[in-house]
Amino acid sequence: MVWDQSFTRYDFGAEHPMSPVRLDLTARLCGAFGLFDGPDVEVVNPAMPGDEILLTVHDADYIAAVRHASAEPQDADQSRGLGTEDDPAFAGMHEASARIAAGSLDMAGAVWRGETEHGVNFCGGLHHAMPDRAAGFCIYNDAAVAIAWLLDNGAERVAYVDVDVHHGDGVERMFWDDPRVLTISVHETGRVLFPGTGFPGDTGGPGAPGSVANVALPPGTGDAAWLRAFHSVVPQLLRAFKPQILVSQHGCDSHVLDPMAHLALSVDAQRTSYDSIHELAHELCGGKWVALGGGGYELVEVVPRAWTHLTAIAAHRPIPLDAEVPQGWRDHVQEQYGRPGPTHMGDGVSENGRVWWRSWAVGFDPENAVDRAVMATREAIFPFHGLDVWFD
C-alpha cells in the first residue's frame, strides 16, 4: 500500500472540501488497527516520477502548465482548469500530484508482475483529470496512468470499476476508444451532479463498442437499492469481459453524510461493495487488484472508516462492522478537531456483517426509479457482451 505523511501536501487550502485531513486520519486509523504491520503488508513511498509517466495520458503543454502553476500559483492557467475554485493552484502542486500518480503506477506494476496480490493507494483515485486540464479536485489522473502502464506492459484486458458518487469521466475519456479497457461507473446521475456526464447511452467509441458502462442513479438512492444496482451490472460485465487485472476507484462520497452529493449509503454498504470487488478480483483475475481512493468529504465520520475497511479487506484482515474504533484514534480526533469521532467501524445497519439487497433475478419493477436506471444500463450495454437484459 502507498502511504507517507508527505502525501498530505496535496492540499488546496483550508477552505477547500478536499482536505488532506482525510488522508491523515485514514492512515492513523489503519495504523491503530495494525494494518501497516506484519510481513504480509509493504508500505510504499514512491519516488518522484519523470514526465514520461504522466505523458502516457496527459498532454505535454498541460504538464508544463501544472509545473508553472506549482512554481507560480498566482499565475495559474485557468483555461487548463488551474487556479480555479475547484482546483486552486498551490506551491508544490506538480510534485504532490505526480507522486500520487507514481503510487498508483507502482501498485499496478507490483500486482501485474506478481510481486503482491493486491495494491492500495487511498491517496489516489483522481478520476476527473483530463488529458489537457484539471477538473473536479484532480490534477493528474493516477488511475489512467496506472491503466496505461498496464497496457504498455502486456495487459490485454483491464477492467476499471468506479463507485465514486461522481461519474469517472476522466478515465472513461482516456480509454473511450480502447477495446482493451472496460470502464464501469456507478454514480449519481449527471442530471443533478458534477460532472454532468455518464449516461447509459454512453457505451464507448467506434473502435471499442461496449467498452463503457454507466449506471446513473437517482438522488436519494440508499443501501439496498444501490447494492441491487451494483450487483445487477458489475459482476455480469466483469465475468463477460474476463479481465486480467482489476483497477477500482472507491470514492466514499456516496455516504448519506457526505456534503457534496445526494446518495444515502452507509459505511456498511460501502464495505459490502469492497468485499464484492475483492471477491470478483479473486474469481476472475487470480486476485490481481489495484484499489484506489477518490472523493469523500465527510472527513472524520466517513472517509477514515471506509478506506480503513478497504485497506483491511485488501490485506485479508477484514475488520468487523461492529468493531470499536480504537480509543487512541478517537482521542486524537477530539484533541485536534473538537469532536469525538465514530465509536464503531460500521453505521449499525448491517445484518451478520453485510447489507443485503434484492437480486435482479426477482424481477424488474418498472415503477422503481433505481430499477429503471439499471434497466437502461443493461439495455444499452449487455447486448455488446452477449448478456441477457432481463435475466441473470
WOCORWO-V499122 format. One record per residue. N is the residue number from 1. RES is the residue in one letter. PSI is psi in degrees with one decimal (none if undefined). OMEGA is omega in whole degrees, -180 to 180 (none if undefined). BURIAL is b if it has 24 or more other ideal C-beta (glycine too) atoms within 12 Angstrom, else e. Layout:
# WOCORWO-V499122
n->N res->RES psi->PSI omega->OMEGA burial->BURIAL
n->N res->RES psi->PSI omega->OMEGA burial->BURIAL
This chain:
# WOCORWO-V499122
n->1 res->M psi->153.7 omega->-180 burial->b
n->2 res->V psi->126.4 omega->168 burial->b
n->3 res->W psi->141.4 omega->167 burial->b
n->4 res->D psi->147.4 omega->-178 burial->b
n->5 res->Q psi->-22.5 omega->-180 burial->e
n->6 res->S psi->-17.0 omega->179 burial->b
n->7 res->F psi->-15.0 omega->175 burial->b
n->8 res->T psi->-3.7 omega->175 burial->b
n->9 res->R psi->-9.4 omega->170 burial->b
n->10 res->Y psi->88.0 omega->-164 burial->b
n->11 res->D psi->109.7 omega->-179 burial->b
n->12 res->F psi->1.0 omega->178 burial->b
n->13 res->G psi->163.3 omega->-171 burial->e
n->14 res->A psi->-28.9 omega->-176 burial->e
n->15 res->E psi->-3.1 omega->-176 burial->e
n->16 res->H psi->140.0 omega->-178 burial->e
n->17 res->P psi->-25.3 omega->-178 burial->b
n->18 res->M psi->70.9 omega->-176 burial->b
n->19 res->S psi->140.3 omega->175 burial->b
n->20 res->P psi->-7.8 omega->174 burial->b
n->21 res->V psi->-37.3 omega->-177 burial->b
n->22 res->R psi->-35.9 omega->178 burial->b
n->23 res->L psi->-44.8 omega->180 burial->b
n->24 res->D psi->-46.9 omega->-178 burial->b
n->25 res->L psi->-33.5 omega->175 burial->b
n->26 res->T psi->-47.0 omega->179 burial->b
n->27 res->A psi->-40.3 omega->179 burial->b
n->28 res->R psi->-39.0 omega->180 burial->b
n->29 res->L psi->-40.0 omega->173 burial->b
n->30 res->C psi->-44.7 omega->179 burial->b
n->31 res->G psi->-38.2 omega->180 burial->b
n->32 res->A psi->-28.0 omega->176 burial->b
n->33 res->F psi->4.3 omega->177 burial->b
n->34 res->G psi->20.7 omega->-175 burial->e
n->35 res->L psi->-14.2 omega->176 burial->b
n->36 res->F psi->-5.9 omega->-171 burial->b
n->37 res->D psi->158.3 omega->174 burial->e
n->38 res->G psi->158.0 omega->-176 burial->e
n->39 res->P psi->-12.9 omega->-177 burial->e
n->40 res->D psi->-0.8 omega->-180 burial->e
n->41 res->V psi->130.5 omega->174 burial->b
n->42 res->E psi->126.5 omega->177 burial->e
n->43 res->V psi->124.7 omega->-172 burial->b
n->44 res->V psi->132.7 omega->174 burial->b
n->45 res->N psi->94.5 omega->-171 burial->e
n->46 res->P psi->150.6 omega->177 burial->b
n->47 res->A psi->163.9 omega->175 burial->e
n->48 res->M psi->124.4 omega->-177 burial->e
n->49 res->P psi->160.2 omega->171 burial->b
n->50 res->G psi->164.6 omega->-179 burial->e
n->51 res->D psi->-22.6 omega->-178 burial->b
n->52 res->E psi->-28.3 omega->177 burial->e
n->53 res->I psi->-47.5 omega->-179 burial->b
n->54 res->L psi->-31.6 omega->-178 burial->b
n->55 res->L psi->-11.5 omega->176 burial->b
n->56 res->T psi->-23.4 omega->-179 burial->b
n->57 res->V psi->-15.8 omega->-177 burial->b
n->58 res->H psi->151.3 omega->179 burial->b
n->59 res->D psi->146.8 omega->179 burial->e
n->60 res->A psi->-39.6 omega->-179 burial->e
n->61 res->D psi->-35.5 omega->177 burial->e
n->62 res->Y psi->-44.6 omega->178 burial->b
n->63 res->I psi->-40.6 omega->177 burial->b
n->64 res->A psi->-38.7 omega->179 burial->e
n->65 res->A psi->-38.2 omega->177 burial->b
n->66 res->V psi->-43.0 omega->178 burial->b
n->67 res->R psi->-43.3 omega->-179 burial->b
n->68 res->H psi->-44.9 omega->179 burial->e
n->69 res->A psi->-32.0 omega->179 burial->b
n->70 res->S psi->-35.9 omega->180 burial->b
n->71 res->A psi->-32.7 omega->-177 burial->e
n->72 res->E psi->73.8 omega->-174 burial->e
n->73 res->P psi->-31.4 omega->-178 burial->b
n->74 res->Q psi->-10.5 omega->-176 burial->e
n->75 res->D psi->30.2 omega->-177 burial->e
n->76 res->A psi->148.9 omega->-178 burial->b
n->77 res->D psi->100.3 omega->-178 burial->b
n->78 res->Q psi->-21.9 omega->176 burial->e
n->79 res->S psi->-18.1 omega->175 burial->e
n->80 res->R psi->11.3 omega->-180 burial->b
n->81 res->G psi->7.6 omega->-176 burial->b
n->82 res->L psi->141.6 omega->-178 burial->b
n->83 res->G psi->20.8 omega->179 burial->b
n->84 res->T psi->176.1 omega->178 burial->e
n->85 res->E psi->-41.0 omega->180 burial->e
n->86 res->D psi->-40.6 omega->-174 burial->b
n->87 res->D psi->69.9 omega->178 burial->b
n->88 res->P psi->142.5 omega->176 burial->b
n->89 res->A psi->144.6 omega->177 burial->b
n->90 res->F psi->153.3 omega->-180 burial->b
n->91 res->A psi->130.7 omega->-180 burial->e
n->92 res->G psi->12.5 omega->-177 burial->b
n->93 res->M psi->-42.8 omega->-180 burial->b
n->94 res->H psi->-48.9 omega->-176 burial->b
n->95 res->E psi->-45.3 omega->-180 burial->b
n->96 res->A psi->-42.7 omega->-178 burial->b
n->97 res->S psi->-40.9 omega->-178 burial->b
n->98 res->A psi->-35.1 omega->-180 burial->b
n->99 res->R psi->-30.6 omega->173 burial->b
n->100 res->I psi->-44.0 omega->177 burial->b
n->101 res->A psi->-40.5 omega->178 burial->b
n->102 res->A psi->-36.8 omega->179 burial->b
n->103 res->G psi->-44.2 omega->179 burial->b
n->104 res->S psi->-38.3 omega->176 burial->b
n->105 res->L psi->-43.4 omega->178 burial->b
n->106 res->D psi->-40.9 omega->179 burial->b
n->107 res->M psi->-45.2 omega->180 burial->b
n->108 res->A psi->-43.2 omega->180 burial->b
n->109 res->G psi->-44.4 omega->-179 burial->b
n->110 res->A psi->-39.7 omega->179 burial->b
n->111 res->V psi->-45.2 omega->-178 burial->b
n->112 res->W psi->-38.2 omega->180 burial->b
n->113 res->R psi->-5.9 omega->-180 burial->e
n->114 res->G psi->16.1 omega->180 burial->e
n->115 res->E psi->-22.2 omega->176 burial->e
n->116 res->T psi->157.0 omega->-178 burial->b
n->117 res->E psi->-46.6 omega->-179 burial->b
n->118 res->H psi->154.0 omega->174 burial->b
n->119 res->G psi->139.3 omega->-179 burial->b
n->120 res->V psi->131.2 omega->170 burial->b
n->121 res->N psi->86.8 omega->-179 burial->b
n->122 res->F psi->-9.2 omega->173 burial->b
n->123 res->C psi->-18.2 omega->-175 burial->b
n->124 res->G psi->-153.5 omega->-176 burial->b
n->125 res->G psi->29.5 omega->-176 burial->b
n->126 res->L psi->73.5 omega->-162 burial->b
n->127 res->H psi->-6.3 omega->-178 burial->b
n->128 res->H psi->-18.1 omega->-177 burial->b
n->129 res->A psi->134.4 omega->-178 burial->b
n->130 res->M psi->168.7 omega->179 burial->b
n->131 res->P psi->-34.9 omega->-171 burial->b
n->132 res->D psi->8.3 omega->-178 burial->b
n->133 res->R psi->157.4 omega->172 burial->b
n->134 res->A psi->154.8 omega->178 burial->b
n->135 res->A psi->145.5 omega->170 burial->b
n->136 res->G psi->44.5 omega->178 burial->b
n->137 res->F psi->12.7 omega->-174 burial->b
n->138 res->C psi->126.1 omega->-179 burial->b
n->139 res->I psi->-60.5 omega->175 burial->b
n->140 res->Y psi->141.1 omega->-175 burial->b
n->141 res->N psi->89.5 omega->-175 burial->b
n->142 res->D psi->-35.0 omega->178 burial->b
n->143 res->A psi->-44.3 omega->179 burial->b
n->144 res->A psi->-37.9 omega->176 burial->b
n->145 res->V psi->-44.6 omega->-180 burial->b
n->146 res->A psi->-43.5 omega->-179 burial->b
n->147 res->I psi->-42.2 omega->179 burial->b
n->148 res->A psi->-40.2 omega->178 burial->b
n->149 res->W psi->-42.9 omega->179 burial->b
n->150 res->L psi->-44.4 omega->179 burial->b
n->151 res->L psi->-38.3 omega->180 burial->b
n->152 res->D psi->-14.4 omega->-176 burial->e
n->153 res->N psi->28.3 omega->167 burial->e
n->154 res->G psi->-7.9 omega->179 burial->e
n->155 res->A psi->134.1 omega->-180 burial->b
n->156 res->E psi->-20.6 omega->179 burial->e
n->157 res->R psi->108.7 omega->178 burial->b
n->158 res->V psi->127.7 omega->176 burial->b
n->159 res->A psi->136.9 omega->178 burial->b
n->160 res->Y psi->120.7 omega->180 burial->b
n->161 res->V psi->126.4 omega->-174 burial->b
n->162 res->D psi->116.9 omega->-179 burial->b
n->163 res->V psi->13.4 omega->172 burial->b
n->164 res->D psi->150.4 omega->179 burial->b
n->165 res->V psi->-21.8 omega->178 burial->b
n->166 res->H psi->144.4 omega->179 burial->b
n->167 res->H psi->136.3 omega->177 burial->b
n->168 res->G psi->66.1 omega->-169 burial->b
n->169 res->D psi->-37.1 omega->-177 burial->b
n->170 res->G psi->-45.6 omega->179 burial->b
n->171 res->V psi->-44.1 omega->178 burial->b
n->172 res->E psi->-45.8 omega->-178 burial->b
n->173 res->R psi->-42.3 omega->-174 burial->b
n->174 res->M psi->-25.3 omega->-179 burial->b
n->175 res->F psi->22.2 omega->-176 burial->b
n->176 res->W psi->-35.5 omega->-174 burial->b
n->177 res->D psi->30.3 omega->-179 burial->e
n->178 res->D psi->107.9 omega->-176 burial->b
n->179 res->P psi->-8.6 omega->179 burial->b
n->180 res->R psi->-11.7 omega->-176 burial->b
n->181 res->V psi->125.5 omega->172 burial->b
n->182 res->L psi->119.1 omega->176 burial->b
n->183 res->T psi->130.2 omega->178 burial->b
n->184 res->I psi->125.7 omega->179 burial->b
n->185 res->S psi->126.8 omega->177 burial->b
n->186 res->V psi->113.1 omega->-168 burial->b
n->187 res->H psi->168.6 omega->172 burial->b
n->188 res->E psi->141.3 omega->-174 burial->b
n->189 res->T psi->138.9 omega->176 burial->b
n->190 res->G psi->-6.1 omega->176 burial->b
n->191 res->R psi->-20.9 omega->-179 burial->e
n->192 res->V psi->-7.0 omega->-170 burial->e
n->193 res->L psi->144.5 omega->172 burial->b
n->194 res->F psi->142.2 omega->4 burial->b
n->195 res->P psi->14.3 omega->177 burial->b
n->196 res->G psi->19.5 omega->-178 burial->e
n->197 res->T psi->-175.6 omega->175 burial->b
n->198 res->G psi->55.4 omega->-178 burial->b
n->199 res->F psi->158.2 omega->-174 burial->b
n->200 res->P psi->-32.9 omega->-179 burial->b
n->201 res->G psi->-7.9 omega->176 burial->e
n->202 res->D psi->105.4 omega->-170 burial->b
n->203 res->T psi->13.4 omega->178 burial->b
n->204 res->G psi->163.1 omega->-178 burial->b
n->205 res->G psi->177.7 omega->-177 burial->e
n->206 res->P psi->-25.5 omega->177 burial->e
n->207 res->G psi->-3.1 omega->-177 burial->e
n->208 res->A psi->56.5 omega->-180 burial->e
n->209 res->P psi->136.0 omega->180 burial->e
n->210 res->G psi->9.2 omega->-178 burial->b
n->211 res->S psi->-2.8 omega->-178 burial->b
n->212 res->V psi->132.4 omega->176 burial->b
n->213 res->A psi->132.2 omega->179 burial->b
n->214 res->N psi->124.9 omega->174 burial->b
n->215 res->V psi->106.3 omega->-174 burial->b
n->216 res->A psi->106.5 omega->-170 burial->b
n->217 res->L psi->149.7 omega->-179 burial->b
n->218 res->P psi->154.3 omega->174 burial->b
n->219 res->P psi->148.4 omega->178 burial->b
n->220 res->G psi->-4.2 omega->180 burial->e
n->221 res->T psi->127.8 omega->-178 burial->b
n->222 res->G psi->-168.3 omega->-169 burial->b
n->223 res->D psi->-61.8 omega->-172 burial->b
n->224 res->A psi->-40.0 omega->-179 burial->b
n->225 res->A psi->-41.3 omega->179 burial->b
n->226 res->W psi->-44.2 omega->-180 burial->b
n->227 res->L psi->-34.8 omega->175 burial->b
n->228 res->R psi->-43.9 omega->179 burial->b
n->229 res->A psi->-48.5 omega->-180 burial->b
n->230 res->F psi->-49.3 omega->-174 burial->b
n->231 res->H psi->-4.4 omega->175 burial->b
n->232 res->S psi->-3.2 omega->-178 burial->b
n->233 res->V psi->-51.0 omega->-169 burial->b
n->234 res->V psi->-53.4 omega->-178 burial->b
n->235 res->P psi->-38.7 omega->-178 burial->b
n->236 res->Q psi->-45.8 omega->-179 burial->b
n->237 res->L psi->-41.2 omega->180 burial->b
n->238 res->L psi->-41.8 omega->-180 burial->b
n->239 res->R psi->-34.9 omega->179 burial->e
n->240 res->A psi->-37.0 omega->-177 burial->b
n->241 res->F psi->-30.6 omega->-180 burial->b
n->242 res->K psi->62.1 omega->-178 burial->e
n->243 res->P psi->153.3 omega->174 burial->b
n->244 res->Q psi->-21.9 omega->179 burial->b
n->245 res->I psi->147.2 omega->-177 burial->b
n->246 res->L psi->125.8 omega->173 burial->b
n->247 res->V psi->129.5 omega->-177 burial->b
n->248 res->S psi->146.9 omega->179 burial->b
n->249 res->Q psi->127.7 omega->-169 burial->b
n->250 res->H psi->48.6 omega->172 burial->b
n->251 res->G psi->131.4 omega->-176 burial->b
n->252 res->C psi->24.1 omega->178 burial->b
n->253 res->D psi->7.2 omega->171 burial->b
n->254 res->S psi->-3.8 omega->-178 burial->b
n->255 res->H psi->148.5 omega->-178 burial->b
n->256 res->V psi->-26.8 omega->-179 burial->b
n->257 res->L psi->-7.3 omega->-176 burial->b
n->258 res->D psi->133.4 omega->-175 burial->b
n->259 res->P psi->-4.7 omega->-170 burial->e
n->260 res->M psi->-2.6 omega->-175 burial->b
n->261 res->A psi->-169.1 omega->-168 burial->b
n->262 res->H psi->19.4 omega->172 burial->b
n->263 res->L psi->174.1 omega->-169 burial->b
n->264 res->A psi->45.0 omega->-180 burial->b
n->265 res->L psi->159.1 omega->171 burial->b
n->266 res->S psi->164.5 omega->170 burial->b
n->267 res->V psi->-34.0 omega->-180 burial->b
n->268 res->D psi->-44.9 omega->180 burial->b
n->269 res->A psi->-39.4 omega->177 burial->b
n->270 res->Q psi->-44.7 omega->178 burial->b
n->271 res->R psi->-37.5 omega->178 burial->b
n->272 res->T psi->-39.8 omega->178 burial->b
n->273 res->S psi->-35.4 omega->178 burial->b
n->274 res->Y psi->-42.1 omega->177 burial->b
n->275 res->D psi->-44.1 omega->-177 burial->b
n->276 res->S psi->-43.4 omega->179 burial->b
n->277 res->I psi->-40.3 omega->177 burial->b
n->278 res->H psi->-45.8 omega->180 burial->b
n->279 res->E psi->-39.9 omega->179 burial->b
n->280 res->L psi->-35.9 omega->177 burial->b
n->281 res->A psi->-41.8 omega->179 burial->b
n->282 res->H psi->-38.3 omega->-179 burial->e
n->283 res->E psi->-39.9 omega->-167 burial->e
n->284 res->L psi->-26.6 omega->-170 burial->b
n->285 res->C psi->15.8 omega->-175 burial->b
n->286 res->G psi->26.8 omega->179 burial->e
n->287 res->G psi->-1.6 omega->-176 burial->b
n->288 res->K psi->106.8 omega->-171 burial->b
n->289 res->W psi->126.7 omega->174 burial->b
n->290 res->V psi->117.3 omega->-176 burial->b
n->291 res->A psi->129.4 omega->-177 burial->b
n->292 res->L psi->161.3 omega->175 burial->b
n->293 res->G psi->-136.3 omega->-179 burial->b
n->294 res->G psi->-139.7 omega->179 burial->b
n->295 res->G psi->172.2 omega->-179 burial->b
n->296 res->G psi->112.1 omega->-168 burial->b
n->297 res->Y psi->5.2 omega->165 burial->b
n->298 res->E psi->97.7 omega->-161 burial->b
n->299 res->L psi->-25.8 omega->-174 burial->b
n->300 res->V psi->-49.8 omega->-173 burial->b
n->301 res->E psi->-31.7 omega->-167 burial->b
n->302 res->V psi->-61.6 omega->-169 burial->b
n->303 res->V psi->-50.3 omega->-177 burial->b
n->304 res->P psi->-41.3 omega->180 burial->b
n->305 res->R psi->-45.8 omega->-177 burial->b
n->306 res->A psi->-49.9 omega->-174 burial->b
n->307 res->W psi->-20.3 omega->169 burial->b
n->308 res->T psi->-40.0 omega->174 burial->b
n->309 res->H psi->-45.0 omega->180 burial->b
n->310 res->L psi->-47.0 omega->-180 burial->b
n->311 res->T psi->-41.8 omega->-179 burial->b
n->312 res->A psi->-40.0 omega->178 burial->b
n->313 res->I psi->-43.5 omega->179 burial->b
n->314 res->A psi->-31.9 omega->178 burial->b
n->315 res->A psi->2.9 omega->-176 burial->b
n->316 res->H psi->35.7 omega->175 burial->e
n->317 res->R psi->59.3 omega->-174 burial->b
n->318 res->P psi->143.6 omega->-180 burial->b
n->319 res->I psi->126.1 omega->179 burial->b
n->320 res->P psi->146.4 omega->180 burial->e
n->321 res->L psi->-24.4 omega->179 burial->b
n->322 res->D psi->6.8 omega->177 burial->e
n->323 res->A psi->143.2 omega->177 burial->b
n->324 res->E psi->140.6 omega->173 burial->e
n->325 res->V psi->129.9 omega->-177 burial->b
n->326 res->P psi->136.2 omega->-175 burial->b
n->327 res->Q psi->-34.9 omega->180 burial->e
n->328 res->G psi->-38.1 omega->178 burial->e
n->329 res->W psi->-42.5 omega->180 burial->b
n->330 res->R psi->-35.9 omega->177 burial->b
n->331 res->D psi->-40.6 omega->178 burial->e
n->332 res->H psi->-43.7 omega->180 burial->b
n->333 res->V psi->-43.1 omega->179 burial->b
n->334 res->Q psi->-43.7 omega->-178 burial->e
n->335 res->E psi->-42.9 omega->-174 burial->e
n->336 res->Q psi->-32.1 omega->-170 burial->e
n->337 res->Y psi->1.2 omega->174 burial->e
n->338 res->G psi->26.3 omega->177 burial->e
n->339 res->R psi->151.4 omega->-171 burial->e
n->340 res->P psi->-23.5 omega->-176 burial->e
n->341 res->G psi->167.1 omega->-178 burial->b
n->342 res->P psi->150.8 omega->-179 burial->b
n->343 res->T psi->-27.1 omega->-177 burial->e
n->344 res->H psi->163.2 omega->-175 burial->b
n->345 res->M psi->-6.6 omega->174 burial->b
n->346 res->G psi->175.1 omega->179 burial->b
n->347 res->D psi->6.9 omega->174 burial->b
n->348 res->G psi->23.3 omega->-177 burial->e
n->349 res->V psi->1.0 omega->-176 burial->b
n->350 res->S psi->163.9 omega->176 burial->b
n->351 res->E psi->116.4 omega->-177 burial->e
n->352 res->N psi->38.5 omega->174 burial->e
n->353 res->G psi->1.9 omega->179 burial->e
n->354 res->R psi->156.3 omega->171 burial->b
n->355 res->V psi->132.9 omega->-174 burial->b
n->356 res->W psi->158.3 omega->-177 burial->e
n->357 res->W psi->163.8 omega->176 burial->b
n->358 res->R psi->129.9 omega->176 burial->b
n->359 res->S psi->151.2 omega->174 burial->e
n->360 res->W psi->-22.6 omega->-179 burial->b
n->361 res->A psi->-20.2 omega->-180 burial->e
n->362 res->V psi->-10.0 omega->175 burial->e
n->363 res->G psi->159.5 omega->-178 burial->e
n->364 res->F psi->131.4 omega->178 burial->b
n->365 res->D psi->103.2 omega->-177 burial->e
n->366 res->P psi->-14.7 omega->178 burial->e
n->367 res->E psi->-8.0 omega->-176 burial->e
n->368 res->N psi->126.0 omega->-175 burial->e
n->369 res->A psi->-37.1 omega->179 burial->e
n->370 res->V psi->-43.4 omega->178 burial->b
n->371 res->D psi->-38.3 omega->178 burial->b
n->372 res->R psi->-38.4 omega->178 burial->b
n->373 res->A psi->-42.0 omega->179 burial->b
n->374 res->V psi->-44.7 omega->-179 burial->b
n->375 res->M psi->-38.3 omega->178 burial->b
n->376 res->A psi->-41.2 omega->178 burial->b
n->377 res->T psi->-45.6 omega->-179 burial->b
n->378 res->R psi->-42.1 omega->180 burial->b
n->379 res->E psi->-34.4 omega->-177 burial->e
n->380 res->A psi->-36.0 omega->-168 burial->b
n->381 res->I psi->-31.0 omega->-174 burial->b
n->382 res->F psi->-40.1 omega->-179 burial->b
n->383 res->P psi->-30.5 omega->177 burial->e
n->384 res->F psi->-26.6 omega->-174 burial->b
n->385 res->H psi->11.4 omega->178 burial->b
n->386 res->G psi->27.1 omega->-177 burial->e
n->387 res->L psi->150.2 omega->180 burial->b
n->388 res->D psi->127.3 omega->-179 burial->e
n->389 res->V psi->-35.3 omega->-172 burial->b
n->390 res->W psi->-33.9 omega->-172 burial->e
n->391 res->F psi->148.9 omega->173 burial->e
n->392 res->D psi->none omega->none burial->b
